[in-house]
Amino acid sequence: MAHHRAPLIAHHKDGSECPPSHKHTTSGKPLHSDCSGRHHFESVCTCGTWKLSGGVKTYVNDERKRHLATHRAAEPAEGPAVRCGLLRLDAG
C-alpha cells in the first residue's frame, strides 16, 4: 500500500512558496533579504482528499499529523507478527 505524504509548506503573502533557505527569527521576522515573511502555511495530502491552510504553523502541522494517522490506521500491519498470524497449523 502506498504511503501518503502531506508536506507542510510556508507561503509568502503573494502566494509564492517561502523556501527553507529563507531563515526567520523566533518571532517570525525574515532574515533573508528577498523574503517578505511567512504569511500562511499549507499542507496537501497525496491522497487527494485533504488540504489545509492557515496562519498558525503548529495548528496546520497538528492537523496534518492527525490526518496522516488516519492513513496509518487504515493500512494493514506488516512484519513478522502479522506473518505468524497468517501461518496456522492445524493439529488434527
N, C-alpha and C positions, 0 to 999 in steps of 0.2 A: 504494500500500500504506500502511496506517495506521502511524503512528509510535507505538511503545509508550513509556509513561512509568511510572516507579516512584519516586514521591516518597519521600524519607526524612523520617519524622515522629517527633519526640520525644514520649514519653508520661510522665505522672506515675505514681507508684506505684499510684494508684487506677484507672489505665487511661485517664484523660482525656488529651486532647491537650495538650501543652505548646507553646503558640503561640510563633512567633518573637519576639513582643513581650516574652516572658519572658527577659530577659538573664541571663547567668551569668558568673561569673569563669572564668579559665582552668582553675581546679581543679574547676569544676562547681558551685560554690556559687551558689544562686539570688540574684539581685539584686532580683527583683520580689517585693513583699510578699505577693502571692497565690499564689506558686509554691512548691510543696513540694519541687521539684527534679526533675530528669530521672531517670527510673528505667530506661527502656529505649527503644530505637529500633526502628522498624518500617518496612518497605518492602513494598509490594504492587504487582505489575506489572499493567498494564491488560490483559495477555494472558490473565489469569485462571488461570494455571498456576503462578505463582511468588509466594512470600511468605516473608519472613524477619524474625525479631525477635531482638534480642539487646541485651545491656547495654553493648557497646562500639561506639560510633558509627563508628569507622574500619572495623571488621570488616563491619558491615552495609552501609556505603557502598561498600566494595570489592567485596563480593559483588553488590550492586545493579548496579554498573558492569559487572561480569563478565557478569551475566545480560543486561543491555541490549545488550551487544556481540554476544550470540548472535542477537539480532533483527536487528541491522545486517548481520551476516554472511549472514543468510538473505534479506535484501531484495535485489531486483535493483538493480544500479547504474543511475544516471541521469546524464544530462548529454550534452554534445556527443560525448565519446569513444564512448559507447555507441551514439549515433545514427549516428556514422560507421561503426561496426562493422556496423550493420544495413544500411547502404547498400552494395550490392555491384554493381560494374559489371563485367559480363562482356564481354570484348573478343573475342567470337568469334562 
